[in-house]
Amino acid sequence: MRNSPTFARDPNGFTLVELLIYILLLSVAMTTIYSVFISNVRAQRSQENTMEMVQDLRGTADVMIREIRMAGYDYTDAGGMGFAHDDGSPGDSYDTDANSIHFTMDINENGDHLDSNEDINYYHDAATNKILRRVGNPGTRASNVLAEKISALSFAYFDAAGNALDLDATPADIAKIRTVRLIISGETAEIDPMTRKNRTRTLAVQIKVRNMGLN
């Protein structure tokens, strides 16, 4: 019977140079794998933050759109429903202008706008980056936060022909409002791991005020 071939073995194992090369290659491979992993985690977190911000913006806009569309609703033709330019409240955040919007409607059709959610005011608090929703008449208003992490909120107004209205220059033009342009800018709740700063998005929408000019 023929003997199986035997192979010579290095009695000394790996040399020090070979071991160092092996460790170096392993370190490079592990560093590359770790970098790819961290990059993927950051990209996923960035996408989640952005999607959450966009959803918040859309949800905020939906609430405002639904209520602004009802501005001026006056089923009983009692009069006095619509946009308010200045109701005597301190400051200009209660006005209908470029920075805030204030409107009334008769939701329960009882001939006035003194009931719940019939006198509504939205404005942006730049100090806290929040949109506040205030309801009720002067002296009885209640305020709550509609949205946070809002960097800007603005409004523009147009008449039936699509002409822009300058309500500060001509307050009487408030009765001509037929379309409101709502522009909201938001930012992510967390600093983006990819850019190292908050991501931002701006949402703009045209709102047809279907109840104005019916009476």
C-alpha positions, 0 to 999 in steps of 0.5 A, a space after each residue: 500500500 502506498 503511503 499518503 503524501 505528507 505536507 511540511 508544516 512550518 513549526 514556527 506558525 505565523 511570523 510577526 510580519 504576517 500577523 501584523 498584516 492580518 490584523 491590519 487587513 482585518 482592521 480595514 475591513 471592520 472599519 469599512 463595514 462599520 462606516 457603511 453601517 453607521 451611514 445606513 443608520 444615519 440615512 434611515 434616521 434622516 429619512 424618518 425625521 423628514 417624513 415625520 416633519 412633512 406629515 406634521 406640516 400636512 396635518 397642520 395645513 389640513 386643519 387650517 384649510 378645513 376651517 379657513 374654507 368655512 370663513 364667513 359661513 352665515 346660513 341665517 344671513 345674520 351678517 357680520 361673518 367673515 374675516 376680521 382685520 382688527 377687533 381691538 385686541 392688543 397687538 396685530 396677531 389677531 388681525 387678518 394680514 400677512 402674519 396672522 388670520 382671523 375669521 368668524 362663521 356661524 357653524 350651528 346656524 343660530 345667527 351669531 359667531 359667539 359659540 365654540 369654534 366660530 371665532 378663530 385666529 391663527 398666528 405664528 409665535 416666532 419666539 417658540 416656533 409654534 402655531 397657536 390657534 385661538 378661539 372665542 371672543 375678546 376676553 374669553 379666548 382660549 389658546 392652544 398649540 396647533 403645531 410646533 417646530 414651525 419656522 414661518 407662517 404667512 398668508 396672502 389674499 386674493 379677490 375673485 379675479 385673482 388680484 392680490 389684496 394689500 390689507 394693510 394699505 386698504 383694510 376695507 378690501 378684507 371683504 373682497 377676499 375669495 382665496 387665501 394662500 397659506 405658506 408654512 415652513 417647518 423643520 425636523 424635531 431633531 438635528 439631521 444626522 447627515 447634514 448636522 442641522 435641522 432639515 426644513 420643508 415649505 408647504 404652500 396651498 391655495 384655499 378657496 373661501 367658498 362662503 365669502 361674497 354669497 350674501 
